[in-house]
Amino acid sequence: MTQRVDSGLSTCCLPLLNTMKSYFKYELARAAGVSMRTFSRWLSQNTLLLAELGVMPTTKLIPARAAHWICGQYGIDEGEL
């Protein structure tokens, strides 16, 4: 079962919250194989959408919905986290 999230920038399907997990930015950066600086630059390209998902530039713990979107957007395998 999926939940549909619509925003002005993008539309994505997300699994229900009970199947997702929050991650720290450094965990997602490590899984992507990039430095925190590069990862932050990647995220800065989608500031408005991430703000809608509860992620500000200073946020360290990424909420589950946003983490799932980031993994899908940047090709991060959630199984490796």
Sine and cosine of phi, psi and omega as CSV:
sin_phi,cos_phi,sin_psi,cos_psi,sin_omega,cos_omega
0.00,0.00,0.66,-0.76,-0.02,-1.00
-0.82,-0.58,0.36,-0.93,0.07,-1.00
-0.93,-0.37,0.66,-0.75,-0.03,-1.00
-0.98,-0.18,0.79,-0.61,0.03,-1.00
-0.91,-0.43,0.87,-0.50,0.00,-1.00
-0.92,-0.39,0.70,-0.71,0.11,-0.99
-0.65,-0.76,0.16,-0.99,0.02,-1.00
-0.91,0.41,-0.39,0.92,-0.07,-1.00
-0.99,-0.12,-0.58,0.81,-0.14,-0.99
-0.38,-0.93,0.35,-0.94,0.11,-0.99
-0.80,-0.61,0.73,-0.68,0.04,-1.00
-0.58,-0.81,0.44,-0.90,0.06,-1.00
-0.99,-0.15,0.70,-0.71,-0.03,-1.00
-0.81,-0.59,0.66,-0.75,0.10,-1.00
-0.90,0.44,0.27,-0.96,0.02,-1.00
-0.88,0.48,0.44,-0.90,-0.12,-0.99
-0.85,0.52,-0.52,0.86,-0.06,-1.00
-0.94,0.35,-0.17,0.99,0.01,-1.00
-0.97,-0.25,0.04,1.00,-0.06,-1.00
-0.92,-0.39,0.28,-0.96,-0.03,-1.00
-0.68,-0.74,0.57,-0.82,0.09,-1.00
-0.98,0.19,0.49,-0.87,0.00,-1.00
-0.69,-0.72,0.47,-0.88,0.15,-0.99
-0.98,0.22,0.47,-0.88,0.01,-1.00
-0.84,0.54,-0.65,0.76,-0.04,-1.00
-0.90,0.43,-0.51,0.86,0.04,-1.00
-0.93,0.38,-0.68,0.74,0.02,-1.00
-0.92,0.38,-0.64,0.77,0.03,-1.00
-0.89,0.46,-0.69,0.72,0.02,-1.00
-0.89,0.46,-0.68,0.74,0.00,-1.00
-0.91,0.41,-0.51,0.86,0.03,-1.00
-0.98,0.17,-0.24,0.97,0.01,-1.00
0.98,0.22,0.49,0.87,0.00,-1.00
-0.77,-0.64,0.24,-0.97,0.05,-1.00
-0.96,0.27,0.26,-0.97,0.06,-1.00
-0.89,0.46,-0.59,0.81,0.00,-1.00
-0.90,0.44,-0.72,0.69,0.03,-1.00
-0.90,0.44,-0.68,0.73,-0.01,-1.00
-0.88,0.47,-0.67,0.74,0.04,-1.00
-0.89,0.45,-0.60,0.80,0.06,-1.00
-0.91,0.41,-0.64,0.77,0.05,-1.00
-0.86,0.50,-0.74,0.67,-0.04,-1.00
-0.91,0.41,-0.51,0.86,-0.03,-1.00
-0.91,0.42,-0.30,0.95,0.03,-1.00
-0.96,0.27,-0.27,0.96,-0.04,-1.00
-0.81,-0.59,0.64,0.77,-0.10,-1.00
-0.84,0.55,-0.71,0.71,-0.05,-1.00
-0.91,0.41,-0.72,0.70,0.02,-1.00
-0.90,0.44,-0.70,0.71,0.00,-1.00
-0.90,0.43,-0.56,0.83,0.06,-1.00
-0.89,0.46,-0.63,0.78,0.06,-1.00
-0.90,0.44,-0.50,0.87,0.01,-1.00
-1.00,0.01,0.05,1.00,0.06,-1.00
1.00,-0.04,0.34,0.94,-0.02,-1.00
-0.90,-0.43,0.89,-0.46,0.09,-1.00
-0.98,-0.22,0.28,-0.96,0.01,-1.00
-0.83,0.56,-0.47,0.88,-0.02,-1.00
-1.00,-0.05,-0.03,1.00,0.00,-1.00
-0.91,0.40,0.75,-0.66,0.02,-1.00
-0.98,-0.17,-0.63,0.78,0.02,-1.00
-0.99,-0.15,0.91,-0.42,-0.06,-1.00
-1.00,0.08,0.82,-0.57,0.04,-1.00
-0.86,0.51,0.40,-0.92,-0.09,-1.00
-0.83,0.56,-0.72,0.70,-0.03,-1.00
-0.88,0.47,-0.68,0.73,0.00,-1.00
-0.93,0.36,-0.64,0.77,0.01,-1.00
-0.88,0.48,-0.66,0.76,0.02,-1.00
-0.90,0.44,-0.68,0.73,0.01,-1.00
-0.90,0.44,-0.69,0.72,0.00,-1.00
-0.88,0.48,-0.69,0.72,0.01,-1.00
-0.87,0.49,-0.69,0.73,0.02,-1.00
-0.92,0.38,-0.64,0.77,-0.05,-1.00
-0.93,0.37,-0.63,0.78,-0.11,-0.99
-0.95,-0.32,0.21,0.98,0.10,-1.00
0.93,0.37,0.56,0.83,0.02,-1.00
-1.00,-0.01,0.79,-0.61,0.01,-1.00
-0.98,0.21,0.91,-0.41,-0.02,-1.00
-0.91,0.42,-0.38,0.93,0.04,-1.00
-0.93,0.37,-0.40,0.92,0.00,-1.00
-0.99,0.12,-0.18,0.98,-0.06,-1.00
-0.99,0.15,0.00,0.00,0.00,0.00
